[in-house]
Amino acid sequence: MTTDVDPDALRARAQVTHVEPPVYGLDEALWSAEDPETDCVGYGRVEAEAVGNLVAVVVERGGDSAVGHVKLPGEVVERTWEREENGVLSRLGDLL
């Protein structure tokens, strides 16, 4: 399903975070960009990649299901684990 998205509005409302290792089992720094309206998240090794992945996942999958989606470099997964005790970032080591 493709969603009509204004990329500039999406970038403006995105919550961008820089995560430094060793937290969450990460070996290298990572950026996340999350859209509170669609519950989608983009991750990347640089901020621009994270925001670009967010725009891509919202356009591609933003209305696909009741849960949000996560776009990593080259991969899209449902955010089905987000309510778990350790949260979404605890799974990144497994997904990257």
PDB file of N, CA, C and O in Angstrom, chain B, residues numbered from 101:
ATOM      1  N   MET B 101       0.837  -1.178   0.000  1.00  0.00           N
ATOM      2  CA  MET B 101       0.000   0.000   0.000  1.00  0.00           C
ATOM      3  C   MET B 101       0.877   1.235   0.000  1.00  0.00           C
ATOM      4  O   MET B 101       1.831   1.306   0.774  1.00  0.00           O
ATOM      5  N   THR B 102       0.586   2.195  -0.833  1.00  0.00           N
ATOM      6  CA  THR B 102       1.336   3.440  -0.883  1.00  0.00           C
ATOM      7  C   THR B 102       0.521   4.538  -0.226  1.00  0.00           C
ATOM      8  O   THR B 102      -0.671   4.680  -0.499  1.00  0.00           O
ATOM      9  N   THR B 103       1.151   5.303   0.627  1.00  0.00           N
ATOM     10  CA  THR B 103       0.496   6.382   1.345  1.00  0.00           C
ATOM     11  C   THR B 103       0.955   7.708   0.758  1.00  0.00           C
ATOM     12  O   THR B 103       2.138   7.876   0.459  1.00  0.00           O
ATOM     13  N   ASP B 104       0.014   8.673   0.586  1.00  0.00           N
ATOM     14  CA  ASP B 104       0.397  10.010   0.161  1.00  0.00           C
ATOM     15  C   ASP B 104       1.077  10.693   1.332  1.00  0.00           C
ATOM     16  O   ASP B 104       0.492  10.833   2.406  1.00  0.00           O
ATOM     17  N   VAL B 105       2.308  11.113   1.122  1.00  0.00           N
ATOM     18  CA  VAL B 105       3.109  11.680   2.198  1.00  0.00           C
ATOM     19  C   VAL B 105       3.769  12.959   1.716  1.00  0.00           C
ATOM     20  O   VAL B 105       4.293  13.023   0.604  1.00  0.00           O
ATOM     21  N   ASP B 106       3.736  13.975   2.565  1.00  0.00           N
ATOM     22  CA  ASP B 106       4.497  15.189   2.316  1.00  0.00           C
ATOM     23  C   ASP B 106       5.842  14.994   3.024  1.00  0.00           C
ATOM     24  O   ASP B 106       5.918  15.103   4.247  1.00  0.00           O
ATOM     25  N   PRO B 107       6.902  14.706   2.261  1.00  0.00           N
ATOM     26  CA  PRO B 107       8.201  14.424   2.899  1.00  0.00           C
ATOM     27  C   PRO B 107       8.690  15.544   3.804  1.00  0.00           C
ATOM     28  O   PRO B 107       9.304  15.274   4.836  1.00  0.00           O
ATOM     29  N   ASP B 108       8.432  16.796   3.440  1.00  0.00           N
ATOM     30  CA  ASP B 108       8.883  17.906   4.283  1.00  0.00           C
ATOM     31  C   ASP B 108       8.147  17.929   5.622  1.00  0.00           C
ATOM     32  O   ASP B 108       8.752  18.176   6.665  1.00  0.00           O
ATOM     33  N   ALA B 109       6.831  17.669   5.586  1.00  0.00           N
ATOM     34  CA  ALA B 109       6.060  17.625   6.837  1.00  0.00           C
ATOM     35  C   ALA B 109       6.502  16.442   7.694  1.00  0.00           C
ATOM     36  O   ALA B 109       6.592  16.555   8.917  1.00  0.00           O
ATOM     37  N   LEU B 110       6.774  15.314   7.054  1.00  0.00           N
ATOM     38  CA  LEU B 110       7.240  14.134   7.777  1.00  0.00           C
ATOM     39  C   LEU B 110       8.592  14.403   8.428  1.00  0.00           C
ATOM     40  O   LEU B 110       8.802  14.045   9.587  1.00  0.00           O
ATOM     41  N   ARG B 111       9.501  15.022   7.703  1.00  0.00           N
ATOM     42  CA  ARG B 111      10.819  15.361   8.274  1.00  0.00           C
ATOM     43  C   ARG B 111      10.669  16.313   9.457  1.00  0.00           C
ATOM     44  O   ARG B 111      11.386  16.191  10.450  1.00  0.00           O
ATOM     45  N   ALA B 112       9.738  17.262   9.350  1.00  0.00           N
ATOM     46  CA  ALA B 112       9.550  18.257  10.413  1.00  0.00           C
ATOM     47  C   ALA B 112       9.018  17.628  11.699  1.00  0.00           C
ATOM     48  O   ALA B 112       9.390  18.056  12.792  1.00  0.00           O
ATOM     49  N   ARG B 113       8.163  16.629  11.586  1.00  0.00           N
ATOM     50  CA  ARG B 113       7.594  16.022  12.795  1.00  0.00           C
ATOM     51  C   ARG B 113       8.397  14.814  13.301  1.00  0.00           C
ATOM     52  O   ARG B 113       8.115  14.292  14.379  1.00  0.00           O
ATOM     53  N   ALA B 114       9.374  14.382  12.542  1.00  0.00           N
ATOM     54  CA  ALA B 114      10.179  13.219  12.933  1.00  0.00           C
ATOM     55  C   ALA B 114      10.961  13.513  14.215  1.00  0.00           C
ATOM     56  O   ALA B 114      11.498  14.604  14.407  1.00  0.00           O
ATOM     57  N   GLN B 115      11.005  12.516  15.070  1.00  0.00           N
ATOM     58  CA  GLN B 115      11.800  12.591  16.288  1.00  0.00           C
ATOM     59  C   GLN B 115      13.111  11.861  16.001  1.00  0.00           C
ATOM     60  O   GLN B 115      13.143  10.634  15.908  1.00  0.00           O
ATOM     61  N   VAL B 116      14.189  12.630  15.863  1.00  0.00           N
ATOM     62  CA  VAL B 116      15.488  12.079  15.467  1.00  0.00           C
ATOM     63  C   VAL B 116      16.366  11.901  16.698  1.00  0.00           C
ATOM     64  O   VAL B 116      16.478  12.799  17.533  1.00  0.00           O
ATOM     65  N   THR B 117      16.991  10.722  16.798  1.00  0.00           N
ATOM     66  CA  THR B 117      17.820  10.381  17.952  1.00  0.00           C
ATOM     67  C   THR B 117      19.130   9.761  17.481  1.00  0.00           C
ATOM     68  O   THR B 117      19.149   8.980  16.529  1.00  0.00           O
ATOM     69  N   HIS B 118      20.218  10.110  18.147  1.00  0.00           N
ATOM     70  CA  HIS B 118      21.520   9.506  17.878  1.00  0.00           C
ATOM     71  C   HIS B 118      21.842   8.563  19.026  1.00  0.00           C
ATOM     72  O   HIS B 118      21.854   8.972  20.186  1.00  0.00           O
ATOM     73  N   VAL B 119      22.100   7.308  18.707  1.00  0.00           N
ATOM     74  CA  VAL B 119      22.371   6.287  19.723  1.00  0.00           C
ATOM     75  C   VAL B 119      23.829   5.863  19.599  1.00  0.00           C
ATOM     76  O   VAL B 119      24.269   5.424  18.536  1.00  0.00           O
ATOM     77  N   GLU B 120      24.567   5.996  20.684  1.00  0.00           N
ATOM     78  CA  GLU B 120      25.987   5.635  20.709  1.00  0.00           C
ATOM     79  C   GLU B 120      26.177   4.306  21.424  1.00  0.00           C
ATOM     80  O   GLU B 120      25.519   4.049  22.432  1.00  0.00           O
ATOM     81  N   PRO B 121      27.074   3.453  20.916  1.00  0.00           N
ATOM     82  CA  PRO B 121      27.381   2.221  21.628  1.00  0.00           C
ATOM     83  C   PRO B 121      28.076   2.542  22.947  1.00  0.00           C
ATOM     84  O   PRO B 121      28.656   3.620  23.078  1.00  0.00           O
ATOM     85  N   PRO B 122      28.038   1.685  23.880  1.00  0.00           N
ATOM     86  CA  PRO B 122      27.681   0.273  23.829  1.00  0.00           C
ATOM     87  C   PRO B 122      26.238  -0.019  24.212  1.00  0.00           C
ATOM     88  O   PRO B 122      25.910  -1.181  24.450  1.00  0.00           O
ATOM     89  N   VAL B 123      25.356   0.979  24.284  1.00  0.00           N
ATOM     90  CA  VAL B 123      23.974   0.713  24.686  1.00  0.00           C
ATOM     91  C   VAL B 123      23.255  -0.171  23.686  1.00  0.00           C
ATOM     92  O   VAL B 123      23.568  -0.165  22.496  1.00  0.00           O
ATOM     93  N   TYR B 124      22.301  -0.922  24.175  1.00  0.00           N
ATOM     94  CA  TYR B 124      21.438  -1.790  23.369  1.00  0.00           C
ATOM     95  C   TYR B 124      22.202  -2.838  22.567  1.00  0.00           C
ATOM     96  O   TYR B 124      21.659  -3.379  21.604  1.00  0.00           O
ATOM     97  N   GLY B 125      23.434  -3.136  22.932  1.00  0.00           N
ATOM     98  CA  GLY B 125      24.200  -4.156  22.237  1.00  0.00           C
ATOM     99  C   GLY B 125      24.711  -3.733  20.870  1.00  0.00           C
ATOM    100  O   GLY B 125      25.104  -4.581  20.068  1.00  0.00           O
ATOM    101  N   LEU B 126      24.713  -2.443  20.594  1.00  0.00           N
ATOM    102  CA  LEU B 126      25.181  -1.951  19.294  1.00  0.00           C
ATOM    103  C   LEU B 126      26.700  -1.871  19.275  1.00  0.00           C
ATOM    104  O   LEU B 126      27.328  -1.548  20.283  1.00  0.00           O
ATOM    105  N   ASP B 127      27.283  -2.168  18.117  1.00  0.00           N
ATOM    106  CA  ASP B 127      28.727  -2.080  17.947  1.00  0.00           C
ATOM    107  C   ASP B 127      29.151  -0.737  17.371  1.00  0.00           C
ATOM    108  O   ASP B 127      30.313  -0.349  17.496  1.00  0.00           O
ATOM    109  N   GLU B 128      28.220  -0.024  16.742  1.00  0.00           N
ATOM    110  CA  GLU B 128      28.543   1.270  16.152  1.00  0.00           C
ATOM    111  C   GLU B 128      27.382   2.230  16.353  1.00  0.00           C
ATOM    112  O   GLU B 128      26.260   1.810  16.636  1.00  0.00           O
ATOM    113  N   ALA B 129      27.658   3.521  16.207  1.00  0.00           N
ATOM    114  CA  ALA B 129      26.625   4.541  16.388  1.00  0.00           C
ATOM    115  C   ALA B 129      25.526   4.364  15.347  1.00  0.00           C
ATOM    116  O   ALA B 129      25.766   3.871  14.245  1.00  0.00           O
ATOM    117  N   LEU B 130      24.328   4.773  15.716  1.00  0.00           N
ATOM    118  CA  LEU B 130      23.171   4.598  14.849  1.00  0.00           C
ATOM    119  C   LEU B 130      22.231   5.776  15.048  1.00  0.00           C
ATOM    120  O   LEU B 130      22.111   6.296  16.158  1.00  0.00           O
ATOM    121  N   TRP B 131      21.566   6.197  13.981  1.00  0.00           N
ATOM    122  CA  TRP B 131      20.556   7.251  14.041  1.00  0.00           C
ATOM    123  C   TRP B 131      19.188   6.620  13.867  1.00  0.00           C
ATOM    124  O   TRP B 131      19.031   5.653  13.122  1.00  0.00           O
ATOM    125  N   SER B 132      18.195   7.173  14.560  1.00  0.00           N
ATOM    126  CA  SER B 132      16.809   6.752  14.346  1.00  0.00           C
ATOM    127  C   SER B 132      15.968   7.991  14.079  1.00  0.00           C
ATOM    128  O   SER B 132      16.231   9.068  14.613  1.00  0.00           O
ATOM    129  N   ALA B 133      14.953   7.817  13.242  1.00  0.00           N
ATOM    130  CA  ALA B 133      13.982   8.875  12.962  1.00  0.00           C
ATOM    131  C   ALA B 133      12.604   8.229  13.082  1.00  0.00           C
ATOM    132  O   ALA B 133      12.288   7.303  12.335  1.00  0.00           O
ATOM    133  N   GLU B 134      11.789   8.707  14.010  1.00  0.00           N
ATOM    134  CA  GLU B 134      10.489   8.093  14.280  1.00  0.00           C
ATOM    135  C   GLU B 134       9.370   9.075  13.990  1.00  0.00           C
ATOM    136  O   GLU B 134       9.457  10.253  14.334  1.00  0.00           O
ATOM    137  N   ASP B 135       8.311   8.576  13.352  1.00  0.00           N
ATOM    138  CA  ASP B 135       7.127   9.374  13.071  1.00  0.00           C
ATOM    139  C   ASP B 135       6.035   8.984  14.062  1.00  0.00           C
ATOM    140  O   ASP B 135       5.524   7.866  14.002  1.00  0.00           O
ATOM    141  N   PRO B 136       5.667   9.890  14.978  1.00  0.00           N
ATOM    142  CA  PRO B 136       4.658   9.546  15.973  1.00  0.00           C
ATOM    143  C   PRO B 136       3.263   9.310  15.382  1.00  0.00           C
ATOM    144  O   PRO B 136       2.437   8.651  16.013  1.00  0.00           O
ATOM    145  N   GLU B 137       2.991   9.827  14.199  1.00  0.00           N
ATOM    146  CA  GLU B 137       1.664   9.654  13.600  1.00  0.00           C
ATOM    147  C   GLU B 137       1.456   8.268  12.991  1.00  0.00           C
ATOM    148  O   GLU B 137       0.356   7.719  13.065  1.00  0.00           O
ATOM    149  N   THR B 138       2.498   7.700  12.393  1.00  0.00           N
ATOM    150  CA  THR B 138       2.356   6.392  11.742  1.00  0.00           C
ATOM    151  C   THR B 138       3.004   5.265  12.541  1.00  0.00           C
ATOM    152  O   THR B 138       2.843   4.092  12.206  1.00  0.00           O
ATOM    153  N   ASP B 139       3.734   5.618  13.594  1.00  0.00           N
ATOM    154  CA  ASP B 139       4.455   4.646  14.415  1.00  0.00           C
ATOM    155  C   ASP B 139       5.538   3.925  13.612  1.00  0.00           C
ATOM    156  O   ASP B 139       5.903   2.792  13.925  1.00  0.00           O
ATOM    157  N   CYS B 140       6.041   4.588  12.583  1.00  0.00           N
ATOM    158  CA  CYS B 140       7.116   4.030  11.759  1.00  0.00           C
ATOM    159  C   CYS B 140       8.451   4.632  12.180  1.00  0.00           C
ATOM    160  O   CYS B 140       8.511   5.754  12.683  1.00  0.00           O
ATOM    161  N   VAL B 141       9.524   3.866  11.965  1.00  0.00           N
ATOM    162  CA  VAL B 141      10.868   4.303  12.324  1.00  0.00           C
ATOM    163  C   VAL B 141      11.825   3.972  11.188  1.00  0.00           C
ATOM    164  O   VAL B 141      11.726   2.915  10.564  1.00  0.00           O
ATOM    165  N   GLY B 142      12.746   4.883  10.929  1.00  0.00           N
ATOM    166  CA  GLY B 142      13.840   4.619  10.000  1.00  0.00           C
ATOM    167  C   GLY B 142      15.147   4.654  10.761  1.00  0.00           C
ATOM    168  O   GLY B 142      15.344   5.511  11.622  1.00  0.00           O
ATOM    169  N   TYR B 143      16.042   3.731  10.453  1.00  0.00           N
ATOM    170  CA  TYR B 143      17.358   3.693  11.079  1.00  0.00           C
ATOM    171  C   TYR B 143      18.423   3.842  10.009  1.00  0.00           C
ATOM    172  O   TYR B 143      18.228   3.439   8.862  1.00  0.00           O
ATOM    173  N   GLY B 144      19.551   4.425  10.395  1.00  0.00           N
ATOM    174  CA  GLY B 144      20.662   4.555   9.469  1.00  0.00           C
ATOM    175  C   GLY B 144      21.948   4.839  10.195  1.00  0.00           C
ATOM    176  O   GLY B 144      21.949   5.176  11.379  1.00  0.00           O
ATOM    177  N   ARG B 145      23.039   4.703   9.481  1.00  0.00           N
ATOM    178  CA  ARG B 145      24.354   4.962  10.068  1.00  0.00           C
ATOM    179  C   ARG B 145      24.661   6.453  10.140  1.00  0.00           C
ATOM    180  O   ARG B 145      25.551   6.874  10.879  1.00  0.00           O
ATOM    181  N   VAL B 146      23.917   7.255   9.365  1.00  0.00           N
ATOM    182  CA  VAL B 146      24.004   8.716   9.432  1.00  0.00           C
ATOM    183  C   VAL B 146      22.579   9.259   9.531  1.00  0.00           C
ATOM    184  O   VAL B 146      21.626   8.560   9.186  1.00  0.00           O
ATOM    185  N   GLU B 147      22.429  10.481   9.994  1.00  0.00           N
ATOM    186  CA  GLU B 147      21.099  11.055  10.206  1.00  0.00           C
ATOM    187  C   GLU B 147      20.275  11.096   8.915  1.00  0.00           C
ATOM    188  O   GLU B 147      19.091  10.759   8.925  1.00  0.00           O
ATOM    189  N   ALA B 148      20.887  11.501   7.823  1.00  0.00           N
ATOM    190  CA  ALA B 148      20.160  11.592   6.549  1.00  0.00           C
ATOM    191  C   ALA B 148      19.625  10.234   6.107  1.00  0.00           C
ATOM    192  O   ALA B 148      18.526  10.154   5.558  1.00  0.00           O
ATOM    193  N   GLU B 149      20.379   9.173   6.336  1.00  0.00           N
ATOM    194  CA  GLU B 149      19.923   7.828   5.977  1.00  0.00           C
ATOM    195  C   GLU B 149      18.716   7.425   6.835  1.00  0.00           C
ATOM    196  O   GLU B 149      17.766   6.829   6.327  1.00  0.00           O
ATOM    197  N   ALA B 150      18.752   7.745   8.119  1.00  0.00           N
ATOM    198  CA  ALA B 150      17.637   7.413   9.009  1.00  0.00           C
ATOM    199  C   ALA B 150      16.367   8.141   8.580  1.00  0.00           C
ATOM    200  O   ALA B 150      15.295   7.539   8.524  1.00  0.00           O
ATOM    201  N   VAL B 151      16.481   9.426   8.278  1.00  0.00           N
ATOM    202  CA  VAL B 151      15.317  10.206   7.848  1.00  0.00           C
ATOM    203  C   VAL B 151      14.824   9.705   6.490  1.00  0.00           C
ATOM    204  O   VAL B 151      13.618   9.587   6.275  1.00  0.00           O
ATOM    205  N   GLY B 152      15.734   9.416   5.589  1.00  0.00           N
ATOM    206  CA  GLY B 152      15.351   8.867   4.287  1.00  0.00           C
ATOM    207  C   GLY B 152      14.650   7.531   4.418  1.00  0.00           C
ATOM    208  O   GLY B 152      13.669   7.275   3.721  1.00  0.00           O
ATOM    209  N   ASN B 153      15.144   6.672   5.308  1.00  0.00           N
ATOM    210  CA  ASN B 153      14.496   5.378   5.547  1.00  0.00           C
ATOM    211  C   ASN B 153      13.115   5.566   6.168  1.00  0.00           C
ATOM    212  O   ASN B 153      12.195   4.803   5.873  1.00  0.00           O
ATOM    213  N   LEU B 154      12.963   6.571   7.021  1.00  0.00           N
ATOM    214  CA  LEU B 154      11.646   6.860   7.588  1.00  0.00           C
ATOM    215  C   LEU B 154      10.667   7.266   6.494  1.00  0.00           C
ATOM    216  O   LEU B 154       9.556   6.741   6.425  1.00  0.00           O
ATOM    217  N   VAL B 155      11.072   8.190   5.646  1.00  0.00           N
ATOM    218  CA  VAL B 155      10.194   8.622   4.546  1.00  0.00           C
ATOM    219  C   VAL B 155       9.824   7.433   3.672  1.00  0.00           C
ATOM    220  O   VAL B 155       8.663   7.269   3.299  1.00  0.00           O
ATOM    221  N   ALA B 156      10.802   6.609   3.348  1.00  0.00           N
ATOM    222  CA  ALA B 156      10.550   5.444   2.492  1.00  0.00           C
ATOM    223  C   ALA B 156       9.566   4.472   3.129  1.00  0.00           C
ATOM    224  O   ALA B 156       8.657   3.990   2.454  1.00  0.00           O
ATOM    225  N   VAL B 157       9.728   4.176   4.407  1.00  0.00           N
ATOM    226  CA  VAL B 157       8.853   3.195   5.043  1.00  0.00           C
ATOM    227  C   VAL B 157       7.440   3.746   5.224  1.00  0.00           C
ATOM    228  O   VAL B 157       6.474   2.990   5.129  1.00  0.00           O
ATOM    229  N   VAL B 158       7.302   5.032   5.478  1.00  0.00           N
ATOM    230  CA  VAL B 158       5.966   5.609   5.597  1.00  0.00           C
ATOM    231  C   VAL B 158       5.267   5.583   4.245  1.00  0.00           C
ATOM    232  O   VAL B 158       4.081   5.263   4.170  1.00  0.00           O
ATOM    233  N   VAL B 159       5.982   5.913   3.181  1.00  0.00           N
ATOM    234  CA  VAL B 159       5.398   5.878   1.842  1.00  0.00           C
ATOM    235  C   VAL B 159       5.029   4.449   1.447  1.00  0.00           C
ATOM    236  O   VAL B 159       3.947   4.214   0.911  1.00  0.00           O
ATOM    237  N   GLU B 160       5.925   3.492   1.710  1.00  0.00           N
ATOM    238  CA  GLU B 160       5.711   2.111   1.292  1.00  0.00           C
ATOM    239  C   GLU B 160       4.733   1.347   2.172  1.00  0.00           C
ATOM    240  O   GLU B 160       3.921   0.573   1.663  1.00  0.00           O
ATOM    241  N   ARG B 161       4.798   1.554   3.491  1.00  0.00           N
ATOM    242  CA  ARG B 161       4.062   0.671   4.404  1.00  0.00           C
ATOM    243  C   ARG B 161       3.252   1.392   5.471  1.00  0.00           C
ATOM    244  O   ARG B 161       2.659   0.738   6.329  1.00  0.00           O
ATOM    245  N   GLY B 162       3.208   2.708   5.443  1.00  0.00           N
ATOM    246  CA  GLY B 162       2.587   3.481   6.519  1.00  0.00           C
ATOM    247  C   GLY B 162       1.183   3.084   6.895  1.00  0.00           C
ATOM    248  O   GLY B 162       0.811   3.247   8.057  1.00  0.00           O
ATOM    249  N   GLY B 163       0.376   2.570   5.977  1.00  0.00           N
ATOM    250  CA  GLY B 163      -0.988   2.194   6.294  1.00  0.00           C
ATOM    251  C   GLY B 163      -1.250   0.712   6.194  1.00  0.00           C
ATOM    252  O   GLY B 163      -2.407   0.294   6.161  1.00  0.00           O
ATOM    253  N   ASP B 164      -0.192  -0.105   6.144  1.00  0.00           N
ATOM    254  CA  ASP B 164      -0.329  -1.542   5.921  1.00  0.00           C
ATOM    255  C   ASP B 164      -0.969  -2.326   7.050  1.00  0.00           C
ATOM    256  O   ASP B 164      -1.710  -3.274   6.791  1.00  0.00           O
ATOM    257  N   SER B 165      -0.704  -1.958   8.293  1.00  0.00           N
ATOM    258  CA  SER B 165      -1.189  -2.771   9.400  1.00  0.00           C
ATOM    259  C   SER B 165      -1.400  -1.911  10.632  1.00  0.00           C
ATOM    260  O   SER B 165      -1.108  -0.715  10.640  1.00  0.00           O
ATOM    261  N   ALA B 166      -1.912  -2.546  11.668  1.00  0.00           N
ATOM    262  CA  ALA B 166      -2.182  -1.840  12.924  1.00  0.00           C
ATOM    263  C   ALA B 166      -0.894  -1.462  13.652  1.00  0.00           C
ATOM    264  O   ALA B 166      -0.909  -0.561  14.491  1.00  0.00           O
ATOM    265  N   VAL B 167       0.215  -2.130  13.349  1.00  0.00           N
ATOM    266  CA  VAL B 167       1.500  -1.795  13.968  1.00  0.00           C
ATOM    267  C   VAL B 167       2.329  -1.006  12.971  1.00  0.00           C
ATOM    268  O   VAL B 167       2.115  -1.089  11.761  1.00  0.00           O
ATOM    269  N   GLY B 168       3.274  -0.242  13.490  1.00  0.00           N
ATOM    270  CA  GLY B 168       4.176   0.508  12.624  1.00  0.00           C
ATOM    271  C   GLY B 168       5.203  -0.412  11.993  1.00  0.00           C
ATOM    272  O   GLY B 168       5.231  -1.615  12.251  1.00  0.00           O
ATOM    273  N   HIS B 169       6.035   0.175  11.171  1.00  0.00           N
ATOM    274  CA  HIS B 169       7.098  -0.573  10.506  1.00  0.00           C
ATOM    275  C   HIS B 169       8.439   0.097  10.777  1.00  0.00           C
ATOM    276  O   HIS B 169       8.515   1.291  11.067  1.00  0.00           O
ATOM    277  N   VAL B 170       9.475  -0.695  10.675  1.00  0.00           N
ATOM    278  CA  VAL B 170      10.847  -0.229  10.859  1.00  0.00           C
ATOM    279  C   VAL B 170      11.591  -0.477   9.564  1.00  0.00           C
ATOM    280  O   VAL B 170      11.523  -1.570   9.001  1.00  0.00           O
ATOM    281  N   LYS B 171      12.309   0.543   9.087  1.00  0.00           N
ATOM    282  CA  LYS B 171      13.150   0.368   7.902  1.00  0.00           C
ATOM    283  C   LYS B 171      14.588   0.528   8.305  1.00  0.00           C
ATOM    284  O   LYS B 171      15.020   1.586   8.762  1.00  0.00           O
ATOM    285  N   LEU B 172      15.318  -0.550   8.125  1.00  0.00           N
ATOM    286  CA  LEU B 172      16.762  -0.577   8.308  1.00  0.00           C
ATOM    287  C   LEU B 172      17.373  -0.494   6.921  1.00  0.00           C
ATOM    288  O   LEU B 172      16.656  -0.653   5.933  1.00  0.00           O
ATOM    289  N   PRO B 173      18.663  -0.252   6.814  1.00  0.00           N
ATOM    290  CA  PRO B 173      19.256  -0.276   5.480  1.00  0.00           C
ATOM    291  C   PRO B 173      18.961  -1.611   4.794  1.00  0.00           C
ATOM    292  O   PRO B 173      19.479  -2.652   5.198  1.00  0.00           O
ATOM    293  N   GLY B 174      18.119  -1.571   3.746  1.00  0.00           N
ATOM    294  CA  GLY B 174      17.832  -2.760   2.957  1.00  0.00           C
ATOM    295  C   GLY B 174      16.745  -3.672   3.474  1.00  0.00           C
ATOM    296  O   GLY B 174      16.481  -4.696   2.843  1.00  0.00           O
ATOM    297  N   GLU B 175      16.096  -3.365   4.585  1.00  0.00           N
ATOM    298  CA  GLU B 175      15.124  -4.293   5.155  1.00  0.00           C
ATOM    299  C   GLU B 175      13.977  -3.529   5.817  1.00  0.00           C
ATOM    300  O   GLU B 175      14.198  -2.490   6.440  1.00  0.00           O
ATOM    301  N   VAL B 176      12.749  -4.044   5.681  1.00  0.00           N
ATOM    302  CA  VAL B 176      11.585  -3.485   6.357  1.00  0.00           C
ATOM    303  C   VAL B 176      10.967  -4.595   7.209  1.00  0.00           C
ATOM    304  O   VAL B 176      10.736  -5.702   6.722  1.00  0.00           O
ATOM    305  N   VAL B 177      10.703  -4.296   8.471  1.00  0.00           N
ATOM    306  CA  VAL B 177      10.077  -5.261   9.370  1.00  0.00           C
ATOM    307  C   VAL B 177       8.958  -4.569  10.136  1.00  0.00           C
ATOM    308  O   VAL B 177       8.996  -3.355  10.337  1.00  0.00           O
ATOM    309  N   GLU B 178       7.958  -5.343  10.565  1.00  0.00           N
ATOM    310  CA  GLU B 178       6.905  -4.798  11.411  1.00  0.00           C
ATOM    311  C   GLU B 178       7.456  -4.539  12.804  1.00  0.00           C
ATOM    312  O   GLU B 178       8.369  -5.227  13.262  1.00  0.00           O
ATOM    313  N   ARG B 179       6.904  -3.560  13.458  1.00  0.00           N
ATOM    314  CA  ARG B 179       7.310  -3.191  14.816  1.00  0.00           C
ATOM    315  C   ARG B 179       6.507  -3.986  15.834  1.00  0.00           C
ATOM    316  O   ARG B 179       5.867  -3.402  16.708  1.00  0.00           O
ATOM    317  N   THR B 180       6.531  -5.269  15.736  1.00  0.00           N
ATOM    318  CA  THR B 180       5.714  -6.097  16.617  1.00  0.00           C
ATOM    319  C   THR B 180       6.314  -6.247  18.006  1.00  0.00           C
ATOM    320  O   THR B 180       5.604  -6.642  18.931  1.00  0.00           O
ATOM    321  N   TRP B 181       7.568  -5.954  18.182  1.00  0.00           N
ATOM    322  CA  TRP B 181       8.224  -6.128  19.480  1.00  0.00           C
ATOM    323  C   TRP B 181       8.283  -4.845  20.282  1.00  0.00           C
ATOM    324  O   TRP B 181       8.859  -4.845  21.370  1.00  0.00           O
ATOM    325  N   GLU B 182       7.715  -3.752  19.799  1.00  0.00           N
ATOM    326  CA  GLU B 182       7.880  -2.447  20.430  1.00  0.00           C
ATOM    327  C   GLU B 182       7.394  -2.372  21.868  1.00  0.00           C
ATOM    328  O   GLU B 182       7.899  -1.556  22.639  1.00  0.00           O
ATOM    329  N   ARG B 183       6.446  -3.182  22.245  1.00  0.00           N
ATOM    330  CA  ARG B 183       5.902  -3.120  23.598  1.00  0.00           C
ATOM    331  C   ARG B 183       6.658  -4.031  24.565  1.00  0.00           C
ATOM    332  O   ARG B 183       6.320  -4.090  25.747  1.00  0.00           O
ATOM    333  N   GLU B 184       7.666  -4.735  24.079  1.00  0.00           N
ATOM    334  CA  GLU B 184       8.445  -5.603  24.951  1.00  0.00           C
ATOM    335  C   GLU B 184       9.258  -4.774  25.934  1.00  0.00           C
ATOM    336  O   GLU B 184       9.497  -3.587  25.712  1.00  0.00           O
ATOM    337  N   GLU B 185       9.669  -5.393  26.992  1.00  0.00           N
ATOM    338  CA  GLU B 185      10.341  -4.707  28.084  1.00  0.00           C
ATOM    339  C   GLU B 185      11.552  -3.886  27.621  1.00  0.00           C
ATOM    340  O   GLU B 185      11.721  -2.751  28.069  1.00  0.00           O
ATOM    341  N   ASN B 186      12.381  -4.422  26.752  1.00  0.00           N
ATOM    342  CA  ASN B 186      13.591  -3.735  26.324  1.00  0.00           C
ATOM    343  C   ASN B 186      13.383  -2.849  25.107  1.00  0.00           C
ATOM    344  O   ASN B 186      14.301  -2.120  24.733  1.00  0.00           O
ATOM    345  N   GLY B 187      12.223  -2.880  24.478  1.00  0.00           N
ATOM    346  CA  GLY B 187      11.903  -1.983  23.391  1.00  0.00           C
ATOM    347  C   GLY B 187      12.573  -2.330  22.078  1.00  0.00           C
ATOM    348  O   GLY B 187      13.276  -3.332  21.945  1.00  0.00           O
ATOM    349  N   VAL B 188      12.326  -1.463  21.120  1.00  0.00           N
ATOM    350  CA  VAL B 188      12.762  -1.703  19.747  1.00  0.00           C
ATOM    351  C   VAL B 188      14.284  -1.719  19.607  1.00  0.00           C
ATOM    352  O   VAL B 188      14.820  -2.508  18.829  1.00  0.00           O
ATOM    353  N   LEU B 189      14.974  -0.874  20.336  1.00  0.00           N
ATOM    354  CA  LEU B 189      16.423  -0.794  20.166  1.00  0.00           C
ATOM    355  C   LEU B 189      17.144  -2.051  20.628  1.00  0.00           C
ATOM    356  O   LEU B 189      18.247  -2.335  20.160  1.00  0.00           O
ATOM    357  N   SER B 190      16.542  -2.803  21.534  1.00  0.00           N
ATOM    358  CA  SER B 190      17.193  -4.018  21.990  1.00  0.00           C
ATOM    359  C   SER B 190      17.289  -5.063  20.880  1.00  0.00           C
ATOM    360  O   SER B 190      18.110  -5.975  20.969  1.00  0.00           O
ATOM    361  N   ARG B 191      16.465  -4.947  19.836  1.00  0.00           N
ATOM    362  CA  ARG B 191      16.473  -5.892  18.718  1.00  0.00           C
ATOM    363  C   ARG B 191      17.397  -5.487  17.585  1.00  0.00           C
ATOM    364  O   ARG B 191      17.636  -6.285  16.679  1.00  0.00           O
ATOM    365  N   LEU B 192      17.922  -4.277  17.611  1.00  0.00           N
ATOM    366  CA  LEU B 192      18.705  -3.798  16.479  1.00  0.00           C
ATOM    367  C   LEU B 192      19.947  -4.616  16.215  1.00  0.00           C
ATOM    368  O   LEU B 192      20.298  -4.856  15.060  1.00  0.00           O
ATOM    369  N   GLY B 193      20.623  -5.050  17.275  1.00  0.00           N
ATOM    370  CA  GLY B 193      21.820  -5.879  17.091  1.00  0.00           C
ATOM    371  C   GLY B 193      21.515  -7.122  16.301  1.00  0.00           C
ATOM    372  O   GLY B 193      22.345  -7.564  15.507  1.00  0.00           O
ATOM    373  N   ASP B 194      20.334  -7.709  16.496  1.00  0.00           N
ATOM    374  CA  ASP B 194      19.931  -8.900  15.773  1.00  0.00           C
ATOM    375  C   ASP B 194      19.570  -8.599  14.327  1.00  0.00           C
ATOM    376  O   ASP B 194      19.775  -9.435  13.447  1.00  0.00           O
ATOM    377  N   LEU B 195      19.034  -7.408  14.077  1.00  0.00           N
ATOM    378  CA  LEU B 195      18.533  -7.074  12.747  1.00  0.00           C
ATOM    379  C   LEU B 195      19.592  -6.498  11.817  1.00  0.00           C
ATOM    380  O   LEU B 195      19.496  -6.641  10.598  1.00  0.00           O
ATOM    381  N   LEU B 196      20.593  -5.853  12.386  1.00  0.00           N
ATOM    382  CA  LEU B 196      21.625  -5.219  11.537  1.00  0.00           C
ATOM    383  C   LEU B 196      22.695  -6.199  11.143  1.00  0.00           C
ATOM    384  O   LEU B 196      23.634  -5.836  10.435  1.00  0.00           O
TER     385      LEU B 196
END
